[in-house]
Amino acid sequence: MVILGSTGMLGQALMNIAKSNNIKVTGVARSNADINLDIVDFDKLTLFLRKKKPKIIINCIAITDINLCENDTELAYQVNAYLVSVLVDTCRELDIYLIHISTDHFFVDDGSEKHDEESHVVLVNNYAKTKYKGEGFALGYDKSLVIRTNIVGFRNQKKPTFIEWVLSSLQDDKEITLFQDFFTSSIDVENLSKIIFKIITESHIFGLFNIASSEVFNKAEFITKFAHRFGFEKSNFNLGSVKSINGVKRAESLGLDVSKIEKLTNSTMPTTDEVIESLYDKKKGICLK
């Protein structure tokens, strides 16, 4: 198995669960990985994969910075879209199972509505456009699984994740604006990794699937619950609107319907409380190391 983007938030979790299950895995990233490789050097990437001949590739690589995607459209296209087409060509050549991690950034003005895999998408910015293009490339290969999701977790690197920023702000009593009009079904990377490996080990599935929390919640609800679970009873919160953010337009109605994956895998996706509890357990584990 090869995990592309192995030093990122999800990549780290996937590497850990693979090793804990004695699955032979090679991590690929720009630095600090088993194989250090500039991922947009497509010739070197293809050569590596042809030599490695993995049975499975999980692609966790993406440019998720919405502003960067607008400012460098060529790089966004190369990483979020064209890379996937390169992987598809190689996977088709070598008969490799491809798991591609996509996004939920396709829905607007629906509030807390849950969107299934057939829901109409709205491409509000270049991030959404390039990620959707990447989905199209992946779904053109009949042995691919495309996962729409929204992940939260810890990465323990210089640039903090959303959760790491929230926790740091709580610890330092910094003001946090709570968006009541930004909805999501975020899932923590530990739970998502377990679901992905259940799919890998039990039965390969193909096509487009939502894998997320079973519930839709706004960011205000999530952060308030998160703060309470981490022991912050009094926090420096103020209410706000995602529409007040200047600059690139963002999708804000990101709830996902997970009934398709639950039915196919005969499993239940985690609730909001279970996602937060998993984050708490993970942080506690990090602190004990």
NORMODA-V315828 format. One record per pair of residues at least 24 apart in sequence whose ideal C-beta (glycine too) atoms are under 10 Angstrom apart, sorted by the first residue. I is the first residue (numbers start at 0). J is the second residue. Records with the same first field share a line. If there is no record, write none. Layout:
# NORMODA-V315828
I->J / J
This chain:
# NORMODA-V315828
0->24 / 25 / 26 / 51 / 53 / 54 / 55 / 56 / 57 / 95 / 96 / 98 / 196 / 199
1->25 / 26 / 27 / 33 / 34 / 47 / 48 / 51 / 52 / 53 / 54 / 55 / 56 / 57 / 58 / 86 / 95
2->26 / 27 / 28 / 32 / 33 / 53 / 55 / 56 / 57 / 58 / 59 / 60 / 98
3->27 / 28 / 32 / 34 / 36 / 38 / 44 / 48 / 56 / 57 / 58 / 59 / 60 / 82 / 86 / 99 / 100
4->28 / 29 / 32 / 38 / 57 / 58 / 59 / 60 / 61 / 78 / 100
5->31 / 32 / 33 / 34 / 57 / 59 / 60
6->30 / 31 / 32 / 35 / 59 / 154 / 156
7->59 / 60 / 61 / 63 / 100 / 150 / 152 / 154 / 156 / 160 / 188
8->59 / 150 / 151 / 152 / 153 / 154 / 155 / 156 / 160 / 161 / 162 / 163 / 187 / 188
9->57 / 59 / 61 / 100 / 146 / 148 / 150 / 152 / 154 / 188 / 189 / 191 / 192 / 195
10->57 / 58 / 59 / 60 / 100 / 154 / 188 / 192
11->59 / 152 / 153 / 154 / 155 / 156 / 188 / 192
12->59 / 150 / 152 / 153 / 154 / 187 / 188 / 189 / 190 / 191 / 192 / 193 / 195 / 281
13->57 / 59 / 98 / 100 / 188 / 191 / 192 / 195 / 196 / 199
14->57 / 59 / 192
15->188 / 189 / 192
16->188 / 189 / 192 / 193 / 195 / 196
17->55 / 57 / 192 / 195 / 196 / 199
19->196
20->196 / 199 / 200
22->55 / 196 / 199 / 200
23->53 / 54
24->53 / 55 / 57
25->51 / 53
26->59
27->51 / 56 / 58 / 59 / 60
28->59 / 60
29->60
31->156
38->77 / 78 / 82 / 85
39->74 / 77 / 78 / 81 / 82 / 85
41->77 / 81 / 82 / 84 / 85 / 86 / 88 / 89
42->85
44->82 / 85 / 86 / 89
45->85 / 86 / 88 / 89 / 92
46->89
47->89
48->85 / 86 / 89 / 90 / 92 / 93 / 95
49->89 / 92 / 93
51->93 / 95
52->89 / 93 / 94 / 95
53->90 / 93 / 95 / 96
54->93 / 94 / 95 / 96 / 199 / 203
55->90 / 95 / 96 / 97 / 98 / 144 / 199 / 203
56->86 / 89 / 90 / 93 / 95 / 96 / 97 / 98 / 99 / 143
57->96 / 97 / 98 / 99 / 100 / 144 / 146 / 192 / 195 / 196 / 199
58->82 / 83 / 86 / 90 / 97 / 98 / 99 / 100 / 101 / 133 / 137 / 143 / 145
59->98 / 99 / 100 / 150 / 188
60->86 / 99 / 100 / 133
61->99 / 100 / 101 / 102 / 126 / 129 / 130 / 133
62->125 / 126 / 129 / 130
63->102 / 104 / 126 / 130 / 150
64->126 / 158 / 247
65->104 / 123 / 124 / 125 / 126 / 127 / 246 / 247 / 248 / 249 / 250
66->124 / 125 / 126 / 246 / 247
67->125 / 126 / 247
68->124 / 125 / 126 / 127 / 128 / 129 / 130 / 247
69->124 / 125 / 126 / 246 / 247 / 248
70->125 / 247
71->125
72->125 / 128 / 129
74->129
75->124 / 125 / 126 / 128 / 129 / 130 / 132
76->125 / 128 / 129 / 132 / 133
77->129
78->129 / 130 / 133
79->125 / 126 / 127 / 128 / 129 / 130 / 131 / 132 / 133 / 134
80->128 / 129 / 130 / 131 / 132 / 133 / 134 / 135 / 136 / 137
81->129 / 132 / 133 / 136
82->133 / 136
83->129 / 130 / 132 / 133 / 134 / 135 / 136 / 137 / 138 / 139 / 140 / 143 / 145
84->132 / 133 / 135 / 136 / 137 / 139 / 140
85->136
86->133 / 136 / 137 / 140 / 143
87->133 / 136 / 137 / 138 / 139 / 140 / 142 / 143
88->136 / 140
90->137 / 140 / 142 / 143
91->139 / 140 / 141 / 142 / 143
94->142
95->140 / 142 / 143
96->140 / 142 / 143 / 144 / 198 / 199 / 203 / 204 / 205
97->137 / 140 / 142 / 143 / 144 / 145 / 205
98->137 / 143 / 144 / 145 / 146 / 195 / 198 / 199 / 203 / 204 / 205
99->130 / 133 / 134 / 136 / 137 / 138 / 140 / 143 / 144 / 145 / 146 / 207
100->130 / 133 / 137 / 144 / 145 / 146 / 147 / 148 / 150 / 191 / 195 / 210
101->130 / 131 / 133 / 134 / 137 / 138 / 145 / 146 / 147 / 148 / 207 / 208 / 209
102->126 / 127 / 129 / 130 / 131 / 133 / 134 / 146 / 147 / 148 / 149 / 150 / 250 / 253
103->127 / 130 / 147 / 148 / 149 / 150 / 183 / 184 / 185 / 209 / 211 / 250 / 252 / 253 / 254 / 255
104->130 / 131 / 147 / 149 / 183 / 249 / 250 / 251 / 253
105->130 / 131 / 134 / 147 / 250 / 252 / 253 / 255
106->182 / 250 / 251 / 252 / 253 / 254 / 255
107->248 / 249 / 250 / 251 / 252 / 253
108->180 / 250 / 251 / 252
109->182 / 215 / 250 / 251 / 252 / 253 / 254
110->180 / 182 / 215 / 217 / 251 / 252 / 254
111->180 / 182 / 183 / 184 / 214 / 215 / 216 / 217 / 220 / 252 / 253 / 254
112->182 / 215 / 252 / 253 / 254 / 256
113->182 / 184 / 209 / 211 / 213 / 214 / 215 / 252 / 254 / 255 / 256 / 257 / 258
114->147 / 184 / 209 / 215 / 252 / 253 / 254 / 255 / 256
115->147 / 207 / 209 / 255 / 256 / 257 / 258 / 259
116->145 / 147 / 206 / 207 / 208 / 209 / 255 / 256 / 258 / 259 / 260
117->207 / 256 / 259
118->209 / 254 / 255 / 256
120->147 / 250
121->248 / 250 / 252
122->250
123->247 / 248 / 249 / 250 / 251
124->246 / 247 / 248 / 249 / 250
125->247
126->247 / 249 / 250
127->248 / 249 / 250
134->207
137->206 / 207
138->205 / 206 / 207
140->205
141->205 / 206
142->203 / 205
143->205 / 206 / 207
144->195 / 198 / 199 / 203 / 204 / 205 / 206 / 207 / 208 / 210
145->205 / 206 / 207 / 208
146->191 / 194 / 195 / 198 / 207 / 208 / 209 / 210 / 211 / 260
147->184 / 207 / 208 / 209 / 210 / 211 / 253 / 255 / 257
148->184 / 185 / 186 / 188 / 191 / 194 / 195 / 208 / 209 / 210 / 211 / 212 / 253 / 255 / 257
149->183 / 184 / 185 / 186 / 191 / 209 / 210 / 211 / 212 / 253 / 254 / 255
150->185 / 186 / 187 / 188 / 189 / 190 / 191 / 192 / 210 / 211
151->183 / 185 / 186 / 187 / 188 / 191 / 212 / 221 / 225 / 274 / 275 / 277 / 278
152->185 / 186 / 187 / 188 / 189 / 190 / 191 / 192 / 274 / 277 / 278 / 281 / 282
153->187 / 188 / 189 / 278 / 281 / 282 / 284 / 285
154->188
155->285
160->188
161->185 / 218 / 222
162->187 / 188 / 221 / 222 / 225 / 275 / 278 / 281 / 282
163->282
165->218 / 221 / 222 / 225 / 226 / 229 / 231 / 234 / 278
166->225 / 226 / 229 / 231 / 278 / 282
168->222 / 226 / 231 / 234 / 235 / 236
169->222 / 225 / 226 / 229 / 230 / 231 / 234 / 235 / 236
170->229 / 231
171->235
172->231 / 233 / 234 / 235
173->234 / 235
174->234 / 235 / 236 / 237
175->218 / 219 / 222 / 223 / 226 / 234 / 235 / 236 / 237 / 239
176->218 / 219 / 222 / 236 / 237 / 238 / 239 / 240 / 241 / 243 / 244
177->217 / 218 / 219 / 220 / 221 / 222 / 223 / 226 / 234 / 236 / 237 / 238 / 239
178->217 / 218 / 219 / 221 / 222 / 238 / 239 / 240 / 241 / 242 / 243 / 244 / 251
179->217 / 218 / 219 / 220 / 238 / 239 / 240 / 241
180->217 / 218 / 219 / 238 / 239 / 240 / 241 / 242 / 243 / 251 / 252
181->216 / 217 / 218 / 219 / 221 / 239 / 240 / 241 / 242 / 244 / 249 / 250 / 251 / 252 / 253
182->215 / 216 / 217 / 218 / 220 / 221 / 241 / 251 / 252 / 253 / 254
183->211 / 212 / 214 / 215 / 216 / 217 / 218 / 221 / 250 / 251 / 252 / 253 / 254 / 255
184->209 / 210 / 211 / 212 / 213 / 214 / 215 / 216 / 253 / 254 / 255 / 256 / 257 / 268 / 269 / 271 / 274
185->211 / 212 / 214 / 215 / 216 / 218 / 221 / 253 / 255 / 271 / 274 / 275 / 278
186->210 / 211 / 212 / 213 / 255 / 257 / 268 / 269 / 271 / 273 / 274 / 277
187->212 / 269 / 273 / 274 / 275 / 276 / 277 / 278 / 279 / 280 / 281
188->277 / 278 / 281
189->269 / 274 / 277 / 278 / 280 / 281 / 284
190->268 / 269 / 273 / 274 / 276 / 277 / 278
191->268 / 269 / 274 / 277
193->266 / 269 / 277
194->257 / 260 / 264 / 266 / 268 / 269
197->264 / 265 / 266
198->260 / 263 / 264 / 266
201->264 / 265 / 266
202->263 / 264
204->259 / 260 / 263 / 264
206->259 / 263
207->259
208->255 / 257 / 259 / 260 / 263 / 264
209->254 / 255 / 256 / 257 / 258 / 259 / 260 / 261 / 268
210->255 / 257 / 259 / 260 / 261 / 264 / 268
211->253 / 254 / 255 / 256 / 257 / 260 / 268 / 269 / 274
212->254 / 255 / 257 / 268 / 269 / 270 / 271 / 272 / 273 / 274 / 275
213->255 / 256 / 257 / 258 / 261 / 267 / 268 / 269 / 270 / 271 / 273 / 274
214->254 / 257 / 268 / 269 / 270 / 271 / 272 / 273 / 274
215->252 / 253 / 254 / 255 / 256 / 271
216->254 / 270 / 271 / 274
217->241 / 251 / 254
218->251
220->271
221->271 / 274 / 275
224->271 / 272 / 274 / 275
225->271 / 274 / 275 / 278 / 279
226->275
227->275
228->272 / 275 / 276 / 278 / 279
229->275 / 278 / 279 / 282 / 283
230->279
